[in-house]
Amino acid sequence: MKFKDQIIAITGASSGIGKQAAVDFSYNGAKTVILISRNIMKLNQVKKELNPHCNVEIYTCDISKKKMVYEVGQNIMEKMGAIDILVNNAGIGIYGKVIDQTIEDIEKVTSTNYLGMIYFTKIFLPSMINNKRGHIVNVASLAASFGIPCMAAYCGSKFAMLGFSESLSYELKNTNVGVTVVSPIAVKTNFFDNESFKGKMPHKLGYVLEPKIVSKAILRAAYSKRLEIVVPFFVRSAVWLKHTFPYLINPIVSSSFKE
Ligand SMILES: NC(=O)c1ccc[n+]([C@@H]2O[C@H](COP(=O)([O-])OP(=O)(O)OC[C@H]3O[C@@H](n4cnc5c(N)ncnc54)[C@H](OP(=O)(O)O)[C@@H]3O)[C@@H](O)[C@H]2O)c1
């Protein structure tokens, strides 16, 4: 019951990793889990899977729209007073070369994955600092450390998420408020259902995680002092290799992806 009496807000809670995290927080003592996404029907379905003893609040919000996030954030603050844990999880990927993608596609990925995380952080951070309690968990990706061909906007948004979180973590020193990034490899979710991936992904992605594994890392991140948790942990060695020997590793990464 690690999260006893805690209020947890999760973006992208209608599916995949966010949905699993909502279920797991509810069964680990959370007092209230706040589910956020664009799709009210899916959120109502997710609610049925949560611990019946947990209070569940649902908010529809397109997190790429600043005005909408501020309105939803204000409503949450008025109802809850403050929250203990914010999980910035909602995200999308659109596959394609920079030269072929529309600027709107690039903006959509950036505003959802990166700006959406900032909008929600700005809403909830002041009360966390005032209360001297809270944790922000940002779900990035291994793509926060590796540039993948045809995923420039996505990788850019995740690199940015990691950089933003690192800076913020230094600013939060001595506040008792923390920020931790969770960076998984590929996960079995609806993420790759986007039209742009059709016919572009290898039939077998190799080692693919169950959402449950990533959710476990999110729950661990919510009381961790670490900046980044890579999932699975041994993939951190690949990140180390890339930073230490980029001239060896980068050609391997670039040749393993097809256009
Ligand atoms: N799957 C992977 O291989 C993988 C690997 C590494 C990292 N990740 C990251 O994990 C996170 C969760 O993705 P997932 O794999 O669980 O994919 P998913 O099953 O497609 O879930 C994505 C979630 O984000 C929400 N969402 C998307 N755009 C939104 C918007 N504009 N406003 C509000 N909610 C929005 C979706 O909800 P609605 O459609 O209901 O709005 C959905 O709940 C993402 O940040 C992704 O980058 C995924």
The ligand as a Tripos MOL2 file, in Angstrom:
@<TRIPOS>MOLECULE
LIG
   48    52     1     0     0
SMALL
NO_CHARGES

@<TRIPOS>ATOM
      1 N1          4.6040    1.5470  -27.0140 N.am      1 LIG1
      2 C1          5.8980    1.7490  -27.0980 C.2       1 LIG1
      3 O1          6.6310    1.0060  -27.7930 O.2       1 LIG1
      4 C2          6.5320    2.8650  -26.3040 C.ar      1 LIG1
      5 C3          7.9310    2.8020  -26.0830 C.ar      1 LIG1
      6 C4          8.5370    3.8240  -25.3510 C.ar      1 LIG1
      7 C5          7.7640    4.8820  -24.8570 C.ar      1 LIG1
      8 N2          6.4150    4.9220  -25.0960 N.ar      1 LIG1
      9 C6          5.6640    6.0750  -24.5790 C.3       1 LIG1
     10 O2          4.6730    5.6000  -23.6820 O.3       1 LIG1
     11 C7          3.6130    6.5570  -23.6050 C.3       1 LIG1
     12 C8          2.2840    5.8320  -23.6500 C.3       1 LIG1
     13 O3          2.1350    5.2260  -24.9190 O.3       1 LIG1
     14 P1          1.5300    3.7530  -25.1210 P.3       1 LIG1
     15 O4          2.6050    2.8960  -25.6550 O.co2     1 LIG1
     16 O5          0.7920    3.3260  -23.9180 O.co2     1 LIG1
     17 O6          0.5560    4.0330  -26.3600 O.3       1 LIG1
     18 P2         -1.0200    4.0300  -26.4910 P.3       1 LIG1
     19 O7         -1.5850    2.7320  -26.0520 O.co2     1 LIG1
     20 O8         -1.2900    4.4880  -27.8900 O.co2     1 LIG1
     21 O9         -1.4930    5.1480  -25.4570 O.3       1 LIG1
     22 C9         -1.2950    6.5210  -25.7010 C.3       1 LIG1
     23 C10        -2.1600    7.3100  -24.7370 C.3       1 LIG1
     24 O10        -1.9210    8.7090  -24.9720 O.3       1 LIG1
     25 C11        -3.1880    9.3700  -25.0920 C.3       1 LIG1
     26 N3         -3.0620   10.5350  -25.9570 N.ar      1 LIG1
     27 C12        -2.4990   10.6220  -27.1930 C.ar      1 LIG1
     28 N4         -2.5900   11.8750  -27.6530 N.ar      1 LIG1
     29 C13        -3.2210   12.6070  -26.6950 C.ar      1 LIG1
     30 C14        -3.6100   13.9610  -26.5810 C.ar      1 LIG1
     31 N5         -3.3710   14.8680  -27.5560 N.pl3     1 LIG1
     32 N6         -4.2510   14.3750  -25.4600 N.ar      1 LIG1
     33 C15        -4.5040   13.4800  -24.4600 C.ar      1 LIG1
     34 N7         -4.1640   12.1830  -24.5000 N.ar      1 LIG1
     35 C16        -3.5280   11.7640  -25.6130 C.ar      1 LIG1
     36 C17        -4.1290    8.3040  -25.6710 C.3       1 LIG1
     37 O11        -5.4540    8.5870  -25.2730 O.3       1 LIG1
     38 P3         -6.6690    9.0700  -26.2090 P.3       1 LIG1
     39 O12        -6.4540    8.5390  -27.5820 O.co2     1 LIG1
     40 O13        -7.8550    8.4950  -25.4930 O.co2     1 LIG1
     41 O14        -6.6250   10.5530  -26.1210 O.co2     1 LIG1
     42 C18        -3.6330    7.0550  -24.9390 C.3       1 LIG1
     43 O15        -4.2600    6.9600  -23.6790 O.3       1 LIG1
     44 C19         3.8540    7.5480  -24.7580 C.3       1 LIG1
     45 O16         4.3790    8.7430  -24.2480 O.3       1 LIG1
     46 C20         4.8870    6.8480  -25.6270 C.3       1 LIG1
     47 O17         5.7210    7.7580  -26.3060 O.3       1 LIG1
     48 C21         5.7960    3.9390  -25.7940 C.ar      1 LIG1
@<TRIPOS>BOND
     1     1     2 1
     2     2     3 2
     3     2     4 1
     4     4     5 ar
     5     4    48 ar
     6     5     6 ar
     7     6     7 ar
     8     7     8 ar
     9     8     9 1
    10     8    48 ar
    11     9    10 1
    12     9    46 1
    13    10    11 1
    14    11    12 1
    15    11    44 1
    16    12    13 1
    17    13    14 1
    18    14    15 2
    19    14    16 1
    20    14    17 1
    21    17    18 1
    22    18    19 2
    23    18    20 1
    24    18    21 1
    25    21    22 1
    26    22    23 1
    27    23    24 1
    28    23    42 1
    29    24    25 1
    30    25    26 1
    31    25    36 1
    32    26    27 ar
    33    26    35 ar
    34    27    28 ar
    35    28    29 ar
    36    29    30 ar
    37    29    35 ar
    38    30    31 1
    39    30    32 ar
    40    32    33 ar
    41    33    34 ar
    42    34    35 ar
    43    36    37 1
    44    36    42 1
    45    37    38 1
    46    38    39 2
    47    38    40 1
    48    38    41 1
    49    42    43 1
    50    44    45 1
    51    44    46 1
    52    46    47 1
@<TRIPOS>SUBSTRUCTURE
     1 LIG1         1 GROUP 0 **** ****
